[in-house]
């Protein structure tokens, strides 16, 4: 089978059609795209409003906050013997910082104060997430205070 490499012989397209196609392509290239992309509106105000409203939604979220004075391990028999006036020895000394737990996660340490006959806690240190219990197994190793 002999291959035809002569450019003067085309595959059914004459020179006039070929020139018309080339000029049409050159016209598109010279003009650039025929349609323009519409300009998008500025969404920054809407994004700021959405961010502030999502923070506002958290204002009504209730969290379980505990102040832990200390911990103690006791046998069930010893717990059943407790009565009014019993003393339980904790693993912390008087004056040591107390732990502030939010949803069972250690978030801060502080000191216990009495103001107008009410107990309160002054936060002295915010604890990073790495220092608190990371999972349920670590929490179970230290039994809650009784």
C-alpha positions as CSV (number, residue, x, y, z in Angstrom):
1,X,0.0,0.0,0.0
2,X,1.4,3.3,-1.1
3,X,1.2,6.3,1.2
4,X,0.4,9.7,-0.3
5,X,2.6,12.5,1.2
6,X,1.8,15.1,-1.4
7,X,0.3,18.1,0.4
8,X,-1.5,19.3,-2.7
9,X,-3.8,16.3,-2.5
10,X,-6.2,16.5,0.5
11,X,-8.7,14.1,2.0
12,X,-11.7,15.6,0.2
13,X,-11.3,19.2,1.5
14,X,-10.5,21.7,-1.2
15,X,-8.2,24.7,-0.7
16,X,-11.1,27.2,-0.4
17,X,-12.7,25.3,2.5
18,X,-9.3,24.9,4.2
19,X,-8.5,28.6,3.9
20,X,-12.0,29.5,5.2
21,X,-11.5,27.3,8.3
22,X,-8.0,28.7,8.9
23,X,-9.3,32.3,8.8
24,X,-12.2,31.4,11.1
25,X,-9.7,29.9,13.7
26,X,-7.4,33.0,13.3
27,X,-10.4,35.3,13.9
28,X,-11.3,33.5,17.2
29,X,-7.7,33.6,18.3
30,X,-7.4,37.4,17.5
31,X,-10.7,38.3,19.3
32,X,-10.1,36.2,22.4
33,X,-13.0,34.6,24.2
34,X,-16.4,35.7,23.0
35,X,-18.0,35.6,26.5
36,X,-16.8,37.3,29.6
37,X,-16.9,35.8,33.1
38,X,-19.3,37.7,35.3
39,X,-17.8,39.4,38.3
40,X,-18.7,37.6,41.6
41,X,-20.1,39.6,44.5
42,X,-18.0,40.3,47.6
43,X,-19.0,37.6,50.1
44,X,-16.7,38.8,52.9
45,X,-19.5,40.6,54.8
46,X,-21.7,37.5,54.7
47,X,-18.8,35.3,55.9
48,X,-18.1,37.6,58.9
49,X,-21.7,37.6,59.8
50,X,-22.0,33.8,59.5
51,X,-18.8,33.4,61.7
52,X,-20.2,35.7,64.4
53,X,-23.6,34.0,64.4
54,X,-22.0,30.6,64.7
55,X,-20.0,31.8,67.8
56,X,-23.3,33.2,69.2
57,X,-24.9,29.8,68.9
58,X,-22.4,28.5,71.4
59,X,-23.5,30.9,74.1
60,X,-26.4,28.6,75.1
61,X,-24.4,25.4,75.2
62,X,-24.4,23.9,78.7
63,X,-21.2,22.2,79.9
64,X,-20.6,20.0,83.0
65,X,-18.0,21.9,85.2
66,X,-16.4,20.2,88.2
67,X,-14.0,21.4,90.7
68,X,-11.8,18.6,92.0
69,X,-10.4,19.2,95.5
70,X,-8.6,15.8,95.4
71,X,-9.0,12.1,95.0
72,X,-9.2,9.1,97.3
73,X,-9.5,5.3,96.9
74,X,-11.8,3.6,99.3
75,X,-13.2,0.1,99.6
76,X,-17.0,-0.2,99.4
77,X,-17.0,-1.4,103.0
78,X,-15.3,1.9,104.1
79,X,-17.8,4.0,102.1
80,X,-20.7,2.2,103.7
81,X,-19.3,3.2,107.2
82,X,-19.2,6.9,106.3
83,X,-21.6,9.1,108.3
84,X,-22.1,12.8,109.1
85,X,-18.8,14.2,110.2
86,X,-16.6,11.5,108.7
87,X,-13.2,12.7,107.3
88,X,-11.8,11.4,104.0
89,X,-8.1,12.0,103.4
90,X,-7.5,13.3,99.9
91,X,-4.3,13.1,97.8
92,X,-3.8,16.9,97.9
93,X,-2.8,19.1,100.7
94,X,-4.8,22.2,101.9
95,X,-3.7,25.1,99.8
96,X,-2.8,23.0,96.7
97,X,-4.3,24.1,93.5
98,X,-7.7,22.5,92.6
99,X,-8.4,21.1,89.2
100,X,-11.2,22.6,87.0
101,X,-12.7,19.9,84.7
102,X,-15.1,20.7,81.9
103,X,-17.0,17.6,80.6
104,X,-14.5,15.4,82.4
105,X,-11.5,17.2,80.7
106,X,-8.9,19.1,82.8
107,X,-8.9,22.7,81.5
108,X,-7.5,24.8,84.4
109,X,-6.1,24.9,87.9
110,X,-7.0,27.4,90.6
111,X,-7.3,28.2,94.3
112,X,-10.4,28.0,96.4
113,X,-11.6,31.3,97.9
114,X,-14.5,32.3,100.2
115,X,-16.2,35.5,99.2
116,X,-19.4,36.6,101.0
117,X,-19.8,33.1,102.6
118,X,-19.7,31.5,99.1
119,X,-17.0,29.2,97.9
120,X,-15.4,30.2,94.5
121,X,-12.3,29.3,92.5
122,X,-9.8,31.8,91.1
123,X,-8.2,30.4,87.9
124,X,-4.4,30.6,88.1
125,X,-3.4,28.4,85.2
126,X,-5.0,27.3,81.9
127,X,-4.0,23.7,81.1
128,X,-3.3,22.7,77.5
129,X,-5.2,19.7,76.1
130,X,-2.0,17.6,76.2
131,X,-2.0,17.6,80.0
132,X,-5.6,16.4,80.6
133,X,-6.9,12.8,80.3
134,X,-6.9,11.9,76.6
135,X,-9.3,8.9,76.7
136,X,-11.6,7.0,79.0
137,X,-8.8,4.5,80.0
138,X,-6.7,7.2,81.5
139,X,-9.6,8.6,83.4
140,X,-10.4,5.2,84.9
141,X,-6.9,4.9,86.3
142,X,-7.6,7.8,88.7
143,X,-10.9,7.2,90.5
144,X,-13.1,10.2,91.2
145,X,-13.0,11.9,94.5
146,X,-15.5,10.7,97.1
